Amino acid sequence: MKLSRTVAYALQATMQLAVSDSDTPVPCSQIASKGEMPERFLLQVLRSLVNHGVLRSTRGVDGGYMLIRSPEEISLLDVIEAIEGPLDSKLPLPAAPDDITQVNLQKALQDVTATAREQLEAIKISHLITAPVAESDNSESGGAESHLAHNPTEAVIGPITPSTTRAN
């Protein structure tokens, strides 16, 4: 599954807000700086998250962004659909009702989409911001646990660089 840069930034910003110690709104400039994201582009991303009920924005000197719900209630699906729209399996070409290959393909794509939706809904932001329990064979310094605890965004979606993302 390839994620757009916009989705990657939305996930990164959402996770940053989830781990934030602040009980007050976090300014876009702070989110952008910490996540090394372009502020002007991030503003558009945050606006989509606000419009889809993931974040709340507050104006003014002490304004910024906060999660509307707890990280345990926000899924990957919520964030992805806030940016990309609903996951859809419809073919762009109309299928003739008697074309069994098109009917079979459409059914297969619907099944894949349903499975993807279930999986993405099951993964909550809270799962992504906590380090997994250390395993005995990976407990040495530099293991997967330390990487996840250090940068949960990269552990989930990889580093966000122009070479690994596509522009929208």
Backbone torsions as a table, in degrees:
resi	resn	phi	psi	omega
1	MET	NA	122.1	179.7
2	LYS	-98.3	127.8	179.1
3	LEU	-101.8	142.0	177.2
4	SER	-73.0	161.7	175.5
5	ARG	-57.4	-39.0	-179.6
6	THR	-61.0	-45.2	178.1
7	VAL	-65.5	-41.7	179.0
8	ALA	-59.6	-44.4	177.9
9	TYR	-65.6	-39.1	179.3
10	ALA	-63.3	-43.6	178.1
11	LEU	-65.1	-43.8	-179.7
12	GLN	-62.0	-46.1	-179.8
13	ALA	-64.4	-42.4	179.6
14	THR	-62.6	-42.5	178.8
15	MET	-68.2	-37.6	176.5
16	GLN	-60.2	-44.5	179.2
17	LEU	-66.1	-33.7	180.0
18	ALA	-67.3	-34.5	-179.7
19	VAL	-92.1	-4.7	-179.6
20	SER	-61.9	136.8	177.8
21	ASP	-81.1	-7.9	-171.5
22	SER	-78.7	137.5	171.4
23	ASP	-94.2	4.6	-180.0
24	THR	-115.7	160.7	179.5
25	PRO	-58.9	144.4	179.6
26	VAL	-100.9	125.3	-179.2
27	PRO	-64.4	148.6	177.6
28	CYS	-56.3	-40.1	-178.5
29	SER	-59.5	-37.6	179.3
30	GLN	-69.9	-42.3	178.2
31	ILE	-62.9	-45.3	-178.8
32	ALA	-63.1	-45.3	-178.3
33	SER	-63.6	-48.8	-178.3
34	LYS	-64.1	-37.8	-178.2
35	GLY	-93.0	2.9	-178.4
36	GLU	52.4	49.3	179.5
37	MET	-116.1	146.5	177.0
38	PRO	-66.4	125.3	-173.1
39	GLU	-61.6	-42.3	-178.3
40	ARG	-63.0	-41.1	178.6
41	PHE	-69.2	-41.1	-179.9
42	LEU	-61.9	-35.6	177.3
43	LEU	-56.2	-42.2	178.6
44	GLN	-65.6	-40.8	179.4
45	VAL	-63.2	-46.9	-179.5
46	LEU	-63.4	-37.3	178.4
47	ARG	-61.4	-41.7	177.1
48	SER	-62.6	-40.3	178.8
49	LEU	-66.4	-35.5	175.7
50	VAL	-66.3	-47.7	-177.7
51	ASN	-62.3	-24.5	-178.2
52	HIS	-104.6	14.7	171.8
53	GLY	76.4	20.7	176.6
54	VAL	-91.8	-42.1	-179.1
55	LEU	-119.7	164.7	171.1
56	ARG	-124.1	142.3	177.8
57	SER	-113.4	148.9	177.5
58	THR	-128.1	130.3	179.8
59	ARG	-86.7	165.7	172.7
60	GLY	105.2	-177.0	-176.6
61	VAL	-58.2	-40.9	179.9
62	ASP	-98.0	23.4	-176.2
63	GLY	-80.4	173.2	179.3
64	GLY	158.5	-150.6	-173.7
65	TYR	-127.9	145.2	176.7
66	MET	-141.9	157.0	173.3
67	LEU	-69.7	140.1	175.3
68	ILE	-78.6	-38.6	-179.1
69	ARG	-116.3	168.4	178.2
70	SER	-70.7	156.6	178.0
71	PRO	-58.3	-24.3	178.2
72	GLU	-71.9	-17.1	-177.2
73	GLU	-104.4	-7.5	-177.9
74	ILE	-104.2	123.4	-178.2
75	SER	-101.7	165.2	172.2
76	LEU	-57.7	-38.5	179.6
77	LEU	-60.1	-42.2	179.0
78	ASP	-56.2	-47.1	-176.6
79	VAL	-70.4	-45.9	-178.6
80	ILE	-61.9	-46.1	-178.9
81	GLU	-70.3	-26.3	175.5
82	ALA	-64.2	-29.9	-178.1
83	ILE	-95.6	-48.2	-172.1
84	GLU	-96.2	-11.9	-173.4
85	GLY	88.7	177.0	-176.5
86	PRO	-61.5	141.1	172.8
87	LEU	-63.5	132.3	-173.3
88	ASP	-134.1	142.8	179.9
89	SER	-116.2	10.3	-178.0
90	LYS	-73.5	137.3	176.6
91	LEU	-75.0	142.7	-179.0
92	PRO	-70.9	-15.7	-179.5
93	LEU	-103.6	137.9	178.0
94	PRO	-68.5	136.9	179.4
95	ALA	-101.2	139.1	174.4
96	ALA	-70.8	137.1	-177.1
97	PRO	-57.2	-26.5	-177.8
98	ASP	-95.8	3.7	178.8
99	ASP	-87.0	96.8	-174.1
100	ILE	-62.8	-32.7	179.8
101	THR	-65.6	-40.9	178.5
102	GLN	-68.3	-40.0	178.6
103	VAL	-62.9	-45.0	179.6
104	ASN	-64.5	-42.1	178.5
105	LEU	-62.8	-45.2	180.0
106	GLN	-61.1	-42.1	178.9
107	LYS	-63.6	-43.2	179.2
108	ALA	-62.1	-43.4	179.1
109	LEU	-66.2	-36.4	176.2
110	GLN	-63.6	-40.5	178.5
111	ASP	-64.6	-43.4	178.7
112	VAL	-62.8	-44.6	-179.9
113	THR	-63.2	-42.2	178.9
114	ALA	-62.0	-42.1	178.4
115	THR	-65.6	-43.9	178.7
116	ALA	-61.2	-44.1	178.9
117	ARG	-59.6	-44.5	179.6
118	GLU	-61.3	-45.1	-178.9
119	GLN	-65.1	-46.1	-179.0
120	LEU	-67.1	-33.7	177.3
121	GLU	-69.6	-32.3	-177.8
122	ALA	-73.4	-24.2	-178.5
123	ILE	-89.7	111.8	-179.0
124	LYS	-95.6	154.8	178.0
125	ILE	-56.4	-36.3	179.2
126	SER	-59.0	-32.1	178.1
127	HIS	-68.4	-29.9	-173.5
128	LEU	-85.7	-16.2	-175.2
129	ILE	-105.0	3.8	177.7
130	THR	-115.7	143.2	178.9
131	ALA	-73.6	142.3	177.1
132	PRO	-69.8	161.5	176.9
133	VAL	-64.8	133.5	-178.1
134	ALA	-64.8	137.1	175.6
135	GLU	-101.9	152.1	-174.7
136	SER	-62.1	-35.6	-177.7
137	ASP	-84.0	-3.4	-178.6
138	ASN	-131.4	27.3	-174.3
139	SER	-90.5	-4.8	179.3
140	GLU	-70.5	159.2	179.1
141	SER	-57.6	135.1	178.4
142	GLY	92.6	4.8	179.1
143	GLY	-71.2	-179.3	-178.4
144	ALA	-60.7	-34.4	-178.8
145	GLU	-61.4	-45.5	-177.3
146	SER	-67.1	-33.1	178.1
147	HIS	-67.5	-43.2	-179.8
148	LEU	-65.2	-43.1	-179.5
149	ALA	-65.6	-33.2	-179.0
150	HIS	-75.6	-44.6	-178.2
151	ASN	-144.0	87.4	-176.8
152	PRO	-63.7	-28.5	179.7
153	THR	-63.5	-48.3	-179.1
154	GLU	-65.2	-32.5	179.5
155	ALA	-64.3	-31.7	-177.3
156	VAL	-91.4	-48.8	-172.2
157	ILE	-116.8	1.4	-179.4
158	GLY	80.8	171.1	179.8
159	PRO	-64.7	144.3	-179.4
160	ILE	-96.3	102.8	177.8
161	THR	-132.7	157.4	179.8
162	PRO	-57.3	-29.0	-178.0
163	SER	-77.5	-16.1	-178.6
164	THR	-107.8	2.9	-179.0
165	THR	-127.9	163.2	176.1
166	ARG	-115.0	146.1	177.5
167	ALA	-77.0	152.7	177.4
168	ASN	-94.0	NA	NA
